[in-house]
Amino acid sequence: MLVDPFALLDHARRHGYAVGAYDLIDTTMLDGILRGGEAARAPLILSVAEVHTHQFDEASLLAAVVTAADASPLPIAIHYDHGSTIERLTKATQLGYTSLMYDGSHLPWDENVAATRAAAQLAHRVGMPLEGEIGYVPGQEGIDSELHPGPIQYTDPDEARAFVAATECNWLAVSIGTVHGRLRDAPALDFARLAAIRAALPETPLVIHGGTGLTDEEYRNLVAAGANKINYYTALVEAAAAAAQGAWRWEAIREAAISAIAAEVVRTSTLWGAAGQAEAVLAYAAPLRPVEHVIFHRWAEGAPEVEAMQQLGVATLGKLPGVRRIAAGTALTAQSPYPYLWTMTFANQQALAAFRADEHHVQFADTHFRPWATNRVTIDFILTFGRGPCVTPRSLPPSAQPVATAPRWKG
């Protein structure tokens, strides 16, 4: 299930392990990550990098990700990775992501601070954590650093502390020698630097980008030095591609890819200490529930055309942060006591509170709606049963073979 992302990573920080943030680009990867997470009984972060979003319809993929995360027995967050603008981050708050990253690591200090602070204000407005980055990790998600070169800029512990204080970001991505994609040579990791950053920021979850290609010992050292979230993509697609070699039918290719990704999730979550932590996180982190906001109303005699008002409202209010869905309609029953309806879904209760106070909402409501809809009923709901498109339990195909499992939950 989706849980409070603040608490999910706080649990990892308090208990000295790292959650895998597994980047995905389709439902094959999604199925593999979830299968592996369930085998390992590990909390998961399902991550989508902005640089990948040109490859698919983001809204459709996120709908599938949200539905699958809701149906999973694991504690899950959905992360928007390497966001580049406030506009893109705003859209992310509407699509189902539960945490955001703004990456200004390529900018001068002052510009990075200002832009990350603005991104944090947006995220906090709708009840989401914001990940910032200080220092430079070459490359982009899944794209070798040789294609996006530049010297590694290691994160300075004092600058990291000042950056978090100035921006109020909640999670911090740091540069200690990893790269996105793969390097031909072994990376030079500075574990002492990571430990110093942890000492400077004892309450802030620390994030490692470029998690592919390290040795088991290097991963253990990262976690021991203070890493709480490790981004992982390149090795997943490499494992999937290798496993699918020789298969000719799509269903065989897909099953091979899913199984390989699942095995890699089990391996890494076990290595990073996340395996077996799902039950503890579920007890620690509250479920994350969207809020359904419903308005039934009448429309006064002599009022402007109701359909024009509805169309304007959907177009205006649907642009605001944290609005997951908005629709307006008319009752099928001609004599209904409340013939008109608004129904909206918000990311969480804080997003609804921010919506109510938003100047664009207030202006629309005071000018176009409230004067003519004086007879109305407004109710907010949290759905507790059957929240997905259907209530049929998710099942694996009979051909699916279980992957190696981590220690099972106790209790």
N, C-alpha and C positions, 0 to 999 in steps of 0.2 A: 504494500500500500504506500501511497505517498505520505511522507511524514515531514514534520517541521525540519527544514534543511539546516537551520541554525543549530538545533539540538543534535542532528545526525553527525555533523562534524565536531561538535563540542564533545560528544561522547568519545569519538576517536582521539581527540586531543587529551582528554582526561585519562584515557586508558592506554595511551601510547601505541596506537596502531594507525594504519593508513587505509582509507577507503579508496577503492578503485573508481576512477571517473572514466568509464569506458565510452569512447566516442563511437558513434554509429551513423550510418548513412542510409540504412534501409531496414526492413522488418526481418530480413535474414539475420543481420547482425543483432538486432533487438532480441530475437528468439534465442540466439546463442548466448548472449550475455545473461538473459534471465535464466536459462537452463543451468548455466554454470553457477550463477549466484544462488539458485535454489539448492543445487547439489552441495555447495560450500556453506550454506546457511550464512551468507554474508550480506551486510548492507551494501547497496549499490548506488552509484550516481550514473544515470544515463545522460550522456553528454552529446551535444551537437555543436560542432564548430561552425562559426559563421562562414569561414572560407569554403566549407563544403555545401552550403545551402543552394548553390546554383545547380547542383546535381539532381535535385528532387523538388517536389512541391512540399514546402516546409509545413504548411498547415495540415496537409493530409498525413504526413509522417508523424507530426506531433500528436494528432488525434489518435493514431495507433499507439504511440508511446504512452500517452496518458491513460488510455484504456488498459493497456497491458500492465502498466505500473499499478493502477488501481486494483487489478485482479490478482496481483502477485501477493504471496504471503510475506514477502521481504519488505524491510523499510527502504524506501527509494526516494531519491531526489532527481529532478530533471534540470540539467544545467545548460545554459547558453554560454558557449565558450568563445573567447576572443572577440567579444563585441567591439565594434569600431565607432559607432555613433549613438547619440541619444535616441535618434529615430529608430535605429535597429533594435536597441534595447527596449524601447517602448513597445514595439511590435512583439518582442519576445514575451513581455508581460501579458500579452493578449492570447498567446498561442498555447499556453500550458506549461511553460518552463516555471520552475520554482526557485531557481537561483540564477544570478547573472554574473558575467565577467565583463569588465571593460579593460581592454589592453592598450595602455598608453605608454608601454615600455620603450617604444621607439622615439618618444617625444622628449624634448628638454624637460628638466625637472619641474619647472613652474607650470608648464603646459600639462604635463602628466598629472600633477597634483590637482589643477583646476578641473580638468576633464573627469578625472576619477571621482572627485568630490561631487560633481554634478551627477555622475552616474550613481553614486551611492545615495544621493538624495532621492533620485527616481526610484531606486530599488527599495529603499526604506519606506517611501510613501506607500508602496503597495505590499509591504510586509515581506520583502525578499532580501536575502543577504547579497552583498556585492563583493566580488573578488577583484582585487587590483593586482598590478604587477610592477615591480621595481627591479631594475637590472634587465639584461637583454639575453633571451634564449634564441639563438639563430634558427631560421626556418619557420615553417608554418605547420599546423597539424597535419601529419601524414605526408609532408613534402620535405624532402631531404634538405638539410641546412646548406648543402652545396649549391642549391638553386636559390636560396635566400641567404646569402652570405653576410659576413660581418663578424668582427671579433665578439666573443662572449664578454658581456659586461657583468661582472660578478656583483651580487647585491652586497652592499655595505650594511652591517647590522645597525649602525646609528642612523643611517638614512632610512632603513626599513622602519625603525621605530618612529621617526619623524613623519614618514609618509603615511603610516596608519593613523597617527594622531591628526594629521592635516586633512586627510581625505575621509576619515571615518569608515573606510572599507572594512569588511568583516573577515575576509580571508585574504591571504597575501601569497601570490605566486612569486617565487624567488629564483634567482639564477645562481647555481653553484657548480655548473659545469655540464649539465645535460643539454641536449639539442633535440629539436623536433626532427622526426624521421630517423635516419641513421647516418652516422659518420663512418668513413672508411677506417679511421683510427679509433682506438679506445678513448672515451672521454676522460678528462682529468677532473675528477669530482673533489670538491673541497668540503669534506664533512665537518671539519672544524668550523668553517664559516656558517654552515647550516646550524650547528649547535649554538653558535654565538647569536644568530638571529633568533633562535628559539629562546635563548636566555633574555634577549632584549624585548621579546614579545611573548611572554609566557601564556597570555590568554588568547592569542590569535592563531587559529588553524593555519598551517603553512602548506603550500601547494607546490608540487614538482611537476613542471611541464617537460615533455620529452622523456617519457618513462620507458621507451623501448630500448632494448639492446644491452641492458646492464646485467651484470652477473648477480647470482643469488646473494652473494656476500655484499655487493654494493647496494642492493635493495634493502637488505637487513640494516646496513649502516645508515641509509637514508631515514628509515623509520626510527632507528635508535637515536638519531640526531634531531628528530623532531618533525618529520614529514607526516602530514595527516590526510593528504589527498594526493594521489598520483594519477596523472592523466595518461591514458593508454589507448593507442589506436593502431600504429603501424604494425606492431607484432600481431594484432588480431587479424588484419587483412592478409598479412603474409601467411599466417597459419591456415586461414581459410582457403587461400589460393593453392597452397601446397597440398592440402587435403583433397581438393577437388580435382587434382591432376588425374587424368585417365577416365574420369566419369563423363558419360555422354548424355545421359538424360537429365533434364533440369532438376527433377525431384532428387536424384542421386547427388547431383552437384550441391544442391541446397542443403541436404541433410549432412553431407560431408563437411560443408562450411560451418553449419550450426554446431556440430559435434566438436570441431576443432576449436571454435571460438569458446564454447563452453569449457573445454578442457583448459584453455589458457586462462579463463576467468578463475577457475578452481585453483590453478597453480599460483597465480599472482595474488589472489585474495588470501590464500593460505600463507604465502611468503610474507605478505605485508601485515599479517595479524588480524585481518578482518574476518576470516573464516570463523564460523561459530559465534559471531557477535550479533546476529540478527535479533535473537530473542531479547537480549539486553537492550539493544537500541529501540526495539518496539516498546519496551517498558519505560524508556527514558524520553523518547521523542513523541510528541502528540501527533495523532493523525492530522493530515492537512486536507481540509475539506473546502471546496468552493462553496460560495453562497449564491443561492437562487433568490433574486429580487423580483417580486411580482406586484404589478399594479393593475387593479380592476377599476374602471372609471366610466362615468357618463360624460357626455359632451353637450355643453349648453346650447340652447336655441340661439341662432344668430351668430354662432361662433364661426371662425374660419374653417375651411375644409379639413376634416379630421385626417384624411389620407395624406394631405400635404404636410400636416404637422408630424405624422408618424414617419414619413419619409425623411424629413429634415432631422428629426430626432435620432433616427437610426444612423444617419450619415454623420451627425455631429458627435453624438455620445459614443459611437462605436470606435472613435479614434482615441479615446482616453485610456490612460494606463490601467492595466488590471482588468479591463472589460473583456471577458473571454467570449461572450456571446450576447447579442442584443437583437430583439425582434419585437414587432408590434403587430396587432391583429384585431380582427372583428369577430364577434360571436356568431356562430352558425344559427342560434336561436334568435329569431327576430325580436321577441319580447323579453330578452334577457334583462335583468335589472342593472347589470353592468355590461354593456355591449362592447366595450373596448378593453384591450389588454396590452400591457407591456410585460415582457419577461426578459430578464437579464441574468447572466451568470458572471460572478466576479471571482477572481483568483482566490480570495480569502476575505475574512471580515475586515481587515485593515484596508484592503483595496476598495471595498464598498464604502467605508468611512471616508476615504480620500475622494472617491467619486462624488459623494454627497457635498463635499466642501469645494469641489473643483469649480473655478469661476465659469468655465464653459457650460457645465451642467446647470449651475445656478442661473446663469443668464438665459439659457434655453427654457428651463422650467418656469422662471418668473415671467418670461415674455410670451412664450408660445403654448404653455401647457397649463399651469396652475390657474390662470384667470378663467379658463373655460372648463376645467375639470375639477370643480370644487367638490363634487360628490365622487369620492374615490376611496379605495381601500388599498393600503400598501402593506405587504407582508414579506418578511425575509425568512428563508428556509435554509437548513442544511440537510441534504439528502443523506439518508442512512442506509437504505436498502435499494438494490437494483440500480446503482448509479450509472452503470455502463449501458451500451446500446442493447444488450440482452443480459439475462442472468444465467445463461448456460455456462457451467463451469469450464474453464480452459483445460484442455487435455493435450497430451503429447500423442503423436501418431504411434500406432503399434510398432512400427519399425525403429522407433527412436531407442537407442541404447543408452543406458545410464552412464554418466561419466564418473570418474573416481570421486568419491565424496570425502569431505572434510569431517571432523568430529561432529556428531549430531548435537542438537540442542539438549541441554539437561533440563529435567523437570517435566 
